[in-house]
Each structure stands twice: as C-alpha cells, then as structure tokens.
Amino acid sequence: MRLLENLVAQINSSMAKLKVAGTWGGILEVELENWTLNMLRDEVAKRSGLDPESIKLIFAGKILKDDGDATLTLSQLGIKENSKILSSRQAAPEEGKSIMAEEERARRLSRVKAAATALSKRHADGSLPIQDYNIELEDQGGHKVQFGTETDQSAAMMGLMLHTKAKSLIEIEMYSDAVEVLAMAEESFLLCDPKILELVDNLPMMEIDIVWCYFLLRDIKCLSDAGVRLVRARKGLERAHGKDLSRVRLLQAGQSPEMAIYLRLELLEGVVAYHTGQNDKALNALKSAHAKFLQLQIPDETLSLVMGMGFQEKDAKRALRLNNQDIASSVDFLIEERAKKAQKREQDLQRQSEILEQKKYGVTPMKKAVDMQMLERLVSIGYARELAAESLRRNENDIQKALDILTDPKVNSTIQAYIESRKRKRQEQLVGISVAELVSMGFERGKATSALEAGGSREDIIQRLLSASVANPGTTTTSVINATSSTNNVGAESSGFGGGAEQDSEMKDETTDDIANRASTSSDGMEEERDSEIEDEIADEIARVDALSAYDINLDKEIEAINEYLAMLDASQESC
C-alpha cells in the first residue's frame, strides 16, 4: 500500500500544468521531463482538430523549435509549471518561401519583445534613459502614474508598449502578428500586482482586441478561448469602470469615451453566442451593439460646424462622441486638449533636458541615473549642483549618505578636486589636446591648465599660450628648453591628468572608471545593445496615441459584421 502511495505521489509530482490559448484553450497536464515538443504539438493539434503540421506553438514570444533534436524534453526547452503556450494555426507553405518568411517573422517578433523590454527597463527602474524618448505611464487624464513597485511599473510599461504595437499591427491588418504581440503584452501585464490591474481597463480591453483578431482571422477554432476571454473582459470592465459606468463617468467628468469599446464587446459576444447556438442571446447582443452604433454616428452638419472652428476631423469626431454631440461642450473639450498637448510638449522638452543633464553626471555603481528630485533638494540647501550630483551618484541616490560626505570637509574637498579634474579631462577630449601635451611642448603647467580652461579650439589654445610667451620673453626661453626635456614624459603626465597628490588611490580608480563611464555608457555601453530600428518604431507609435486613443474606433468593420450576423439570424428564423 505504501509503495502504491509513493508511486502515485511520484506520478503526480512529475506532472505539470500548462496554460494553452489560441487554436485550443485550456489547461493541459504534461510530464516536462518526458514530453517532447512533437508530443505537445500532437496533443494540442488533437484537441484543436487540426493537422499537427499546421500547428505553431509559441512560448515567451518565440516559436518553439527543437532544432532537429526530437529528443529534447519540454523542460530542456525552458517550459515550466504554469507556463503559457500560444497555439497558432499557420497557413499552408508556398513552395520554399514560407519557411524563410516565418523565421523572419519570428525574429522580428522576438526583436519587438526585446525592444519593449529594454525600453521599459530604462524608463521604469531608474536607469539612464535615452534622451529622444519620454516614456512614462499616464492615466486617462494625462497625469503621470506610479504603478506600484518597480517590477509593476516596468511590467505595466512593457505591456502598454506591446499593446500599442499590436494595435498598429491590427490597423495594417496583420492580425496573426497582432495576436502574438498581444499574448506577449498579456504575459507582461500578468506580472503586475492583480490588485492594481483591477483598477485599470487595459487588460480587459486587450482581451477584446485578442478576440477581435480571432474574428477578423475568421478562426472558428478559437471560439472557446474567445468566449472565456469575453467573460473576463466584461468582468474586468465592470471592475474598472464601475457598475453602470459610474467610475468612468467620474474620471471623465461626465464624458462617454467607452461606448465604442462596449459596442465591439457586444458584437463579439453576439458572434460567439451565434456560433454556440444561443440565437436569442446573440440577437440581444447584436441589437444592443447596433443601437450603440447609431448613437455614435455624427451628423455631417454638426461635424462641419466643429471643423469650421479650426479643428481636424478626427479630433472633432472624438470630441462630439465624448460629449454626446453637444457642440459647446465639444469645443470646450478640444480647447482644453490643445492646452494639455502644449503643456505636454513643454514637459517633454524639460524631461529631455533633464536626461541630458543626467548623462553628464554619469551613472551610479548600480547603473542608475542621478535622481533629479534628490539633486534639487541638495541644491536648494546651498550645495553646488555638480558637487551634489557627484555625491548622490557615489551613494546610489541616498540623500542622507550624500549629505554625510558633503559635510565632511576632507571628502568634500577631494570630490571638488575630482570634479575639476573631470572638467579638465572633458575639455581635453573636446579640443583634442591635454595639459600633458602642452607641457611637452614647453609651456608651463599652470599656464597650460589656465589656457585649456579658457576654452576654444586646439589652435586657439596654442596661439593663446604663444601670445603670452611673446609678451613675456623671459618665459619663452625657459619654455623652449622645457620642451626638449619634457618630450619623453608625455605618457607619465597624461596618466595623472593633473590630479597629483590631491587624490587617494580609491579616488584615482574611481576617476578612471567614471570618465570611461561618462564617455561611453550612453553610446558604447548602452546604445550598442539597442535595437534602434524597433525601439524607434515603438516610440513613434506611442507618440501617436494619447490616453483616449484606445476609444477611437472607426466602426466600419463592426457595422458590417453586425449587419451580417443579424441577417444570418433572420435567415435562420425564417427557415424555422
């Protein structure tokens, strides 16, 4: 009996549950150490009613492949307990081209995920961002949002970026790609604290977008998954918007931005109900969606009046929809939106300026940027800006530790010497000549340092020193003699770059590292790893949207589908 119990326990412990979505949705129990990719594909295909060759499995944003080794287990492929697997049906191959095209598509999707990961990390965890982007979380009112912990913030930001990318793919009718990117976005959002997600409507709206893609792909195999997602979407919207939309009305000052979203939701609920034989439910949902469509129609005369006041058609339509076609309220809304956009542009420019300043100070030992709020606090109590920044940088932005070293005369003096040394080094790099090189030419060190600090080009600095030498002939002879005797000492002079005995051994090491860091972190260290093409693409797509863009739906495809399914319901009733 004991042996049997042990055997049952061993069998249970070796089983793992995978969450499968796509061509078939549900929980699949597998043995990670024994099952291979082919076994998993065969099982999903069997449950989907499809040929295994037509099934593509995606995990963590990548198409699962065994690279020719059919013995690799699911565990060896990185799949774990509760892993999410997306099952997608791929089109029939087209004579040699489809394999390469699929691989290229998979690579691009992998790049999209990697770029979104990199952007969210730099803009959420305190790392030094790229100054061309100002990516921050905002609520529907355009206010910046701190989304829980650093992990929550990064995950939410990544989810929003991927969701935005997916919407742009939907716009250009790349629905299969959009489903895969939406799956990545969902995976990111699910890393956030569930209590936070309950307060926002991003996740339920994403569920609707996934089902909308299923519908546009006309993939009837996703029907069961679609039904589950729509139930979650409706519950999520109710939590975020409140019963009878009370919360969203409060947040939007009585405006109605959400009607187009509910129209699409009811259309999709009607479609699922129709295909599962629930004709009465389908009819009610489709009629409700049709009524909302009529409410959202803007009379041409009303639209022309608002556009005649100098507003674009898209903006005018949005304002009229939000304000129940009231012209006065719509115009007030548009004027307020213009003011918000102007303020946002100013804030973006200010933030870019801050990022440039942060780059000048370098990063902390943990690769974080200097905290500008902490810096302003130190400056406000009288400390020089660069001195305060360097103190924060060395102490991981711990303001108390920074104050401790600022109030220590010896350490304060050492940091100031380091800052002056750093300035001189930067100037040397800028003009292409160093104090050591000027000394090797025969100029006195003190005068060479002063000439370099005065600025100008290499030629300007040398000419300034020569002019001073001509004005003082006694110095000229000495300089010429020194030029001969100093030539062999350039390397030794260069390595110290004027720090001398003012710096202890710890400072010397830090200075060398910091200057290399400041010279290369933002370009050699960071930008080399950037996928600039995809990051720029994502940033451009984010720049084109705002807090209300999610509610801007064209509705042309929706009304076609509503009419199509209402006609099919009429036909089925007549046949009865």
SULMOPE-V218324 format. One record per run of one state. SS is the DSSP state (alpha for helix, beta for strand, coil for the rest). FROM is the first residue (numbers start at 0). TO is the last residue. If there is no record, write none. Layout:
SS|FROM|TO, SS|FROM|TO
This chain:
coil|0|0, alpha|1|13, beta|14|21, coil|22|24, beta|25|30, coil|31|34, beta|35|35, alpha|36|47, coil|48|50, alpha|51|53, beta|54|58, coil|59|60, beta|61|62, coil|63|71, beta|72|72, coil|73|82, beta|83|88, coil|89|95, alpha|96|123, coil|124|125, beta|126|126, coil|127|136, beta|137|137, coil|138|142, beta|143|143, coil|144|148, alpha|149|170, coil|171|173, alpha|174|188, coil|189|192, alpha|193|196, coil|197|200, alpha|201|216, coil|217|218, alpha|219|240, coil|241|241, alpha|242|250, coil|251|257, alpha|258|274, coil|275|277, alpha|278|295, coil|296|298, alpha|299|306, coil|307|311, alpha|312|321, coil|322|325, alpha|326|360, coil|361|361, beta|362|362, coil|363|366, beta|367|368, coil|369|370, alpha|371|379, coil|380|383, alpha|384|393, coil|394|397, alpha|398|405, coil|406|407, alpha|408|430, coil|431|433, alpha|434|439, coil|440|443, alpha|444|452, coil|453|456, alpha|457|470, coil|471|471, alpha|472|495, coil|496|498, alpha|499|501, coil|502|503, alpha|504|524, coil|525|525, alpha|526|528, coil|529|530, alpha|531|542, coil|543|547, alpha|548|550, coil|551|554, alpha|555|574, coil|575|575
